[in-house]
Amino acid sequence: MDHEIPEDLHYSADDEWVRVEGGVFVGVTDFAQHQLGDIVYVELPKRGESVVQGDAFGVIESVKAVIDLRAPISGEVIAVNELLADQPELVNGDCYGDGWMIEVSPSDETEVGSLMDATAYAASVAERDT
């Protein structure tokens, strides 16, 4: 199956994306939301909380599974997508747009550079996509 993997984003091995554009935004990838199926609940941190690269920062629940969201970078949460509390299905419909999860003020700018680019992430997905 072909998954949308925008060229301008950075990706973690845990299927989160990072967009650096007027802020640093985090969400889950198209591959992740396809694997999960219909998303019914998203639990996110509060503004002002800190996230640490690789650590859980929230939970996403679908009709098939409950998984931890893992922070692709470390920093302070400066915004949370409040729409997801009432409309978790936005993650299924527009995971790179309206379905974004948190905006982070990075504590270490070099962490973004440690993430995969679109080509590397596409190869990672291809290995796992069955």
Secondary structure, 3 states (H helix, E strand, C coil): CCCCCCCCCEECCCCEEEEECCCEEEEECHHHHHHHCCEEEEECCCCCCEECCCCEEEEEEECCCEEEEECCCCEEEEEECCHHHHCCCHHHHCCCCCCCCEEEEECCCHHHHCCECHHHHHHHHHHHCC
